[in-house]
């Protein structure tokens, strides 16, 4: 049995949005309640998060943007950069803590205190770019933690796998010219945010270090399994990562109101099993999984429980 870490904090619930917004505090409430009911909270190692420091954020986000987020929240604005990204006075602290939570989980895995980790955080992050919020995302927690691993723990190569139904444009942008980070995304296309075409493969020395697999609406378990086996596996073999970061968006679930895909609970289990095999083969099992999307509360809760069980069994 693996030593699996869990990082969560009630402050994430204080990032409040309007009642009709899909990215509600109820998402994490449903996840934590389901983990409690399943008895999984007793089996994980709880990790206490600290807010990301300015020095942690600036490798990914501009100082001007960080200040702008803080000021917008202090002034009580409702939106940040687009109508998609709602904020409240507590959103800046919640977003900093989300990034810091993923840093804490990554550090604990890198130091060998735990084998892998699951980060129940919000707001999500993979759409946030260098100087702009997008698609419910404020700070790109996975990208921030990736840079932290390289800076603080000397991890030479990081593989980021993203199976959210939406392409993680912010994560791709952060590492598009960096050959020490391999970004793999399988996502519905064409779809929000309009990026993630197959020809987007990186630039300069990082050519072929970005791998996008655009999928049509309605893609099911079989499609996702084939992509991971036939495309991700050989790519990981070539890249040979030392750490795996997972942007775990559960919005490809067939019941998700935003996704339009047909992945079942069994399909998500198969995906994680395959990703864990890659982590064991190349990274000694070092993997940190971070919630991105997933907007059907029941589906999100069930999939999160399955996810944590598999991490514990890794």
Secondary structure per residue as TSV (DSSP state, phi and psi in degrees):
chain	resnum	aa	ss	phi	psi
A	1	X	-	360.0	137.0
A	2	X	-	-81.1	154.2
A	3	X	-	-87.5	106.0
A	4	X	E	-105.3	127.2
A	5	X	E	-90.1	150.5
A	6	X	E	-130.4	128.8
A	7	X	E	-120.5	128.2
A	8	X	-	-158.8	151.4
A	9	X	-	-150.3	139.1
A	10	X	G	-59.6	-19.6
A	11	X	G	-59.5	-27.3
A	12	X	G	-61.2	-25.6
A	13	X	G	-75.9	-15.5
A	14	X	G	-85.5	-2.2
A	15	X	-	-79.2	92.6
A	16	X	-	-96.2	140.0
A	17	X	-	-129.3	172.7
A	18	X	-	-67.0	159.4
A	19	X	T	-60.2	-29.5
A	20	X	T	-91.6	-2.6
A	21	X	-	-72.7	138.1
A	22	X	S	-68.8	-28.6
A	23	X	S	-93.2	78.4
A	24	X	-	-97.2	155.4
A	25	X	T	-55.5	-28.3
A	26	X	H	-58.8	-21.9
A	27	X	H	-60.5	-51.2
A	28	X	H	-73.6	-32.9
A	29	X	H	-59.2	-41.1
A	30	X	H	-66.1	-40.3
A	31	X	H	-64.3	-50.1
A	32	X	H	-66.1	-39.4
A	33	X	H	-63.1	-40.3
A	34	X	H	-68.0	-40.5
A	35	X	H	-63.6	-38.9
A	36	X	H	-63.8	-48.2
A	37	X	H	-63.4	-34.3
A	38	X	T	-80.9	-3.6
A	39	X	T	77.4	14.6
A	40	X	-	-83.3	-24.1
A	41	X	T	-65.4	-25.0
A	42	X	T	-75.6	-18.7
A	43	X	T	-99.4	-13.7
A	44	X	S	-94.9	162.6
A	45	X	E	-94.0	116.6
A	46	X	E	-76.0	133.4
A	47	X	E	-113.5	126.8
A	48	X	-	-87.7	120.4
A	49	X	-	-84.2	154.9
A	50	X	-	-123.3	149.1
A	51	X	-	-58.9	142.5
A	52	X	-	-61.2	139.4
A	53	X	-	-79.7	162.4
A	54	X	H	-54.8	-40.9
A	55	X	H	-65.7	-24.3
A	56	X	H	-76.3	-33.7
A	57	X	H	-82.3	-34.1
A	58	X	T	-68.0	-21.0
A	59	X	T	-64.8	-19.6
A	60	X	T	-111.8	-37.7
A	61	X	S	-120.4	144.3
A	62	X	-	-69.8	147.5
A	63	X	H	-56.2	-37.0
A	64	X	H	-63.4	-41.2
A	65	X	H	-65.7	-43.9
A	66	X	H	-58.6	-44.5
A	67	X	H	-63.5	-39.2
A	68	X	H	-65.4	-39.4
A	69	X	H	-61.4	-47.4
A	70	X	H	-60.8	-45.3
A	71	X	H	-66.6	-39.8
A	72	X	H	-63.1	-39.4
A	73	X	H	-70.2	-42.3
A	74	X	H	-61.5	-33.3
A	75	X	T	-86.3	0.6
A	76	X	T	74.7	25.4
A	77	X	-	-69.6	154.3
A	78	X	S	-93.4	-27.9
A	79	X	B	-127.3	151.7
A	80	X	S	-126.4	107.6
A	81	X	S	72.0	-28.6
A	82	X	S	-156.7	164.0
A	83	X	T	-69.7	-14.4
A	84	X	T	-68.3	-36.9
A	85	X	-	-103.2	94.7
A	86	X	B	-85.8	147.2
A	87	X	-	-136.1	168.5
A	88	X	-	-145.8	177.1
A	89	X	T	-58.0	-26.0
A	90	X	T	-93.1	-0.1
A	91	X	H	-67.7	-35.9
A	92	X	H	-62.1	-46.2
A	93	X	H	-67.3	-39.0
A	94	X	H	-64.0	-41.9
A	95	X	H	-67.8	-39.2
A	96	X	H	-64.4	-39.2
A	97	X	H	-69.8	-35.4
A	98	X	H	-60.4	-46.6
A	99	X	H	-63.9	-41.9
A	100	X	H	-65.7	-32.4
A	101	X	H	-64.6	-42.4
A	102	X	H	-69.4	-36.9
A	103	X	H	-59.1	-45.9
A	104	X	H	-61.8	-41.7
A	105	X	H	-66.3	-44.6
A	106	X	H	-63.5	-40.6
A	107	X	H	-63.8	-41.3
A	108	X	H	-64.3	-37.8
A	109	X	H	-69.8	-44.4
A	110	X	H	-61.3	-34.3
A	111	X	T	-84.0	-2.9
A	112	X	T	79.5	11.2
A	113	X	S	-71.7	-30.8
A	114	X	-	-138.6	167.9
A	115	X	S	-92.5	-36.2
A	116	X	E	-155.4	175.8
A	117	X	E	-154.2	154.4
A	118	X	E	-122.7	128.4
A	119	X	E	-110.6	107.0
A	120	X	-	-91.7	84.8
A	121	X	-	-126.9	159.5
A	122	X	S	-158.9	154.2
A	123	X	S	-66.2	157.0
A	124	X	-	-67.3	178.5
A	125	X	-	-138.5	-17.1
A	126	X	T	-74.0	-8.3
A	127	X	T	-91.7	-16.1
A	128	X	-	-69.2	126.9
A	129	X	B	-103.2	-175.0
A	130	X	T	-53.8	-41.4
A	131	X	T	-134.4	24.8
A	132	X	B	-158.3	141.0
A	133	X	-	-83.7	147.8
A	134	X	B	-151.4	148.9
A	135	X	T	49.2	50.8
A	136	X	T	77.6	-2.3
A	137	X	B	-106.6	139.1
A	138	X	S	-113.6	-61.1
A	139	X	S	-116.4	139.9
A	140	X	-	-84.4	89.8
A	141	X	H	-61.4	-41.0
A	142	X	H	-65.3	-43.4
A	143	X	H	-65.6	-41.7
A	144	X	H	-61.0	-45.3
A	145	X	H	-68.2	-32.4
A	146	X	H	-62.9	-46.5
A	147	X	H	-64.3	-36.9
A	148	X	H	-61.2	-45.1
A	149	X	H	-58.3	-41.1
A	150	X	H	-70.4	-40.1
A	151	X	H	-76.3	-46.5
A	152	X	H	-92.8	-23.3
A	153	X	H	-123.8	2.4
A	154	X	-	66.8	25.1
A	155	X	-	-71.0	122.0
A	156	X	-	-79.1	-40.8
A	157	X	-	-135.2	127.8
A	158	X	E	-118.7	130.7
A	159	X	E	-99.4	124.6
A	160	X	E	-108.1	120.0
A	161	X	E	-108.2	132.7
A	162	X	E	-131.9	110.6
A	163	X	-	-110.9	15.7
A	164	X	S	-56.0	149.6
A	165	X	S	-66.0	-22.4
A	166	X	S	-101.2	141.6
A	167	X	-	-64.8	136.2
A	168	X	-	-84.8	74.9
A	169	X	H	-60.2	-35.7
A	170	X	H	-66.8	-41.7
A	171	X	H	-66.1	-43.4
A	172	X	H	-58.8	-47.6
A	173	X	H	-59.6	-38.1
A	174	X	H	-62.8	-29.5
A	175	X	H	-125.2	18.4
A	176	X	T	-64.7	-26.3
A	177	X	T	-111.0	20.3
A	178	X	-	-117.7	115.3
A	179	X	T	-85.4	5.7
A	180	X	T	-94.5	-5.0
A	181	X	E	-128.0	127.0
A	182	X	E	-105.3	121.8
A	183	X	E	-107.1	120.9
A	184	X	E	-117.9	126.1
A	185	X	E	-134.2	132.0
A	186	X	E	-118.2	125.0
A	187	X	E	-157.0	159.7
A	188	X	E	-67.6	139.5
A	189	X	S	-154.1	137.4
A	190	X	S	-73.7	144.1
A	191	X	-	-170.1	172.7
A	192	X	T	-58.8	138.6
A	193	X	T	-96.6	16.0
A	194	X	S	94.9	-6.5
A	195	X	-	-100.1	178.3
A	196	X	-	95.9	24.7
A	197	X	-	-69.9	157.6
A	198	X	T	-62.7	-27.0
A	199	X	T	-78.2	-6.5
A	200	X	-	-83.0	98.2
A	201	X	-	-125.5	10.4
A	202	X	-	103.4	171.0
A	203	X	-	-138.8	158.5
A	204	X	G	59.9	-134.9
A	205	X	G	-66.5	-15.9
A	206	X	G	-95.1	14.3
A	207	X	T	-56.4	129.6
A	208	X	T	76.4	14.2
A	209	X	S	-100.1	4.2
A	210	X	E	-119.6	131.2
A	211	X	E	-133.6	107.1
A	212	X	E	-102.5	135.2
A	213	X	E	-120.6	92.7
A	214	X	E	-70.5	135.8
A	215	X	E	-123.8	145.9
A	216	X	-	-75.7	157.0
A	217	X	T	-55.3	144.5
A	218	X	T	87.5	3.4
A	219	X	-	-61.3	141.4
A	220	X	B	-118.3	-170.2
A	221	X	H	-53.8	-44.5
A	222	X	H	-62.3	-41.1
A	223	X	H	-62.5	-48.5
A	224	X	H	-62.8	-41.9
A	225	X	H	-63.4	-42.2
A	226	X	H	-64.8	-40.0
A	227	X	H	-61.3	-45.7
A	228	X	I	-65.3	-41.7
A	229	X	I	-73.2	-42.3
A	230	X	I	-91.7	-22.3
A	231	X	I	-115.6	-51.2
A	232	X	I	-69.2	-45.0
A	233	X	H	-54.0	-54.8
A	234	X	H	-64.4	-31.9
A	235	X	H	-65.5	-42.5
A	236	X	H	-65.3	-37.1
A	237	X	H	-60.6	-37.8
A	238	X	H	-73.7	-39.3
A	239	X	H	-79.2	-34.7
A	240	X	-	55.6	66.8
A	241	X	-	-71.3	156.2
A	242	X	S	-100.8	-6.6
A	243	X	E	-159.4	146.2
A	244	X	E	-122.0	124.1
A	245	X	E	-106.4	134.9
A	246	X	E	-120.8	118.0
A	247	X	E	-87.2	99.6
A	248	X	E	-95.5	90.5
A	249	X	-	-94.7	124.9
A	250	X	-	-97.6	17.2
A	251	X	T	-79.8	-5.9
A	252	X	T	-72.9	-3.2
A	253	X	B	-59.3	142.7
A	254	X	T	-61.4	-24.5
A	255	X	T	-93.4	-0.3
A	256	X	-	-69.8	135.5
A	257	X	T	-73.0	-16.1
A	258	X	T	-108.8	-11.7
A	259	X	T	-88.2	-51.7
A	260	X	-	75.8	17.6
A	261	X	-	-108.3	179.0
A	262	X	B	-130.2	36.4
A	263	X	B	-80.4	135.1
A	264	X	-	-98.5	175.1
A	265	X	H	-58.3	-41.2
A	266	X	H	-63.2	-36.1
A	267	X	H	-64.9	-41.3
A	268	X	H	-65.1	-37.9
A	269	X	H	-62.9	-43.0
A	270	X	H	-62.7	-41.9
A	271	X	H	-60.2	-46.9
A	272	X	H	-66.5	-38.0
A	273	X	H	-59.1	-42.5
A	274	X	H	-67.1	-41.0
A	275	X	H	-66.9	-38.3
A	276	X	H	-64.0	-36.4
A	277	X	H	-61.9	-41.9
A	278	X	H	-63.7	-42.4
A	279	X	H	-63.2	-41.7
A	280	X	H	-64.3	-41.1
A	281	X	H	-66.5	-39.5
A	282	X	H	-110.2	-26.5
A	283	X	H	-120.4	10.1
A	284	X	T	62.9	26.3
A	285	X	T	82.2	2.2
A	286	X	-	-70.8	109.3
A	287	X	E	-145.6	136.6
A	288	X	E	-123.9	123.6
A	289	X	E	-106.4	135.2
A	290	X	E	-128.5	127.4
A	291	X	E	-64.4	129.3
A	292	X	-	-108.7	-99.3
A	293	X	-	-90.6	-173.6
A	294	X	-	126.5	105.2
A	295	X	-	-124.6	3.3
A	296	X	-	-95.5	116.4
A	297	X	H	-61.9	-42.5
A	298	X	H	-65.8	-46.4
A	299	X	H	-62.6	-42.0
A	300	X	H	-61.8	-44.0
A	301	X	H	-65.0	-44.9
A	302	X	H	-63.5	-46.0
A	303	X	H	-66.5	-36.6
A	304	X	H	-65.2	-40.6
A	305	X	H	-62.6	-46.6
A	306	X	H	-58.0	-42.1
A	307	X	H	-59.3	-49.2
A	308	X	H	-67.0	-39.3
A	309	X	H	-58.0	-45.1
A	310	X	H	-67.1	-37.6
A	311	X	H	-62.6	-39.4
A	312	X	H	-67.2	-30.0
A	313	X	H	-89.4	-2.9
A	314	X	-	-63.8	360.0
